Amino acid sequence: MRILAIESSCDETAVAILNGQGDLLSLEVSLVRSQIDIHQAYGGVVPEVAAREHLAYIFPMLKQALADANLDASAIDAIAVTSGPGLAPALRVGVETAKALAWAWHKPLVPVCHLEGHLYATWLETRTPPQFPALALIVSGGHTELVLMSGHGQFVRLGETIDDAAGEAFDKVAKMLGLPYPGGPQVEQLAKLGNPKSFDFPRAMLDKPNLNFSFAGLKTSVLYKLREHEDKLAEPQFRADIAASFQEAVVDVIIKKTARALAEHHPKSIILAGGVAANISLRTRLQTLGDTHSVDVHVPLFAYALDNAAMIAAAGYYRFAAGDIVSPLTLSADPNQDIV
């Protein structure tokens, strides 16, 4: 079963072709074109600019993907596309392109939630995929959630952020420190040079008997600390210590909430997903947590941790196998779509 997938939810234009048999997934082509260099000038993603870039590159990339795989339309069994969440103008480019291809090629159309795609990144290039039930930790710029996955396409949300997502907090702290876009990776790099014990930033919601998160207060605490020490803002070590202490606070909260979810729900696997899944500190601490509880931890390869179409193809493969298809006449982009 061969799936062609399109991803355009933010500032990466991506196309992939995946062939699956049972639980063996073979990725044939994965193309990603980032727009980071364009949006750096604005300090963040401009939706209309992102959409124009998607329009310029989506069809050349589709042609290249088919050529690289030495395939034509007749070899494609279904088309998967990110239908949400994301930036509305950017999402529409991918959705409308997928609808047009499905109509013209007479192929089934499979809408995929972007967050579900991130989960399925851990099914790529592995012979030991996660076992169910799996505890999924989704950490990105717009989402921080704990989700229990009882089977393919079966999700129950256990907890979520009540304000800022972890990735959003990383980006905002990066701006406070004057770091360039994208901010999250910049904070992580700076944190490597700092002492994570330098500042005792708050760990919100740990005293609450639930699995929700909150990072707005942490972000504000960092702001106040920077204002308190304005005379040190130019000192490299001070800036590194701020970044390291902030990152430590974020990871502490995520790991402790995940540990609580493990104790309450006893999953067979842990899945780390979302753009912040590329953070080495989070990966390392989560692996240690899994080892302590004798639970397998599944993290995506770095190539699939950020936005890509390969993960959408993997999720779309299982969606298609379950018969989750829609008419090209009815599908619309949904910027607020959620996994549950």
Buried (B, 14 or more C-beta within 10 A) or exposed (E): EBBBBBBBBBBBBBBBBBBBEEEEBEBBBBBBBBBEEBBEEEEEBBBEBBBBBBBEBBEEBBEBBBEBBEBEEEBBBBBBBBBBBBBBBBBBBBBBBBBEBBBEEEBBBBBBBBBBBBBBBBBBBEEEBBEBBBBBBBBBBBBBBBBBBEEBBEBEBBBBBBBBBBBBBBBBBBEBBEBEBBBBBBBBEBBEEBEBEBBEBBBBBEEEEEBBBBBBBBBBBBEEBBEEEEEEBEEEEBBBBBBBBBBBBBBBBBBBBBBBBBEEBEBEBBBBBBBBBBBEBBBEBBBEBBEEBEBBBBBBEEBBBBBBBBBBBBBBBBBBBEEBBBEBEEBEBBBEBBBE
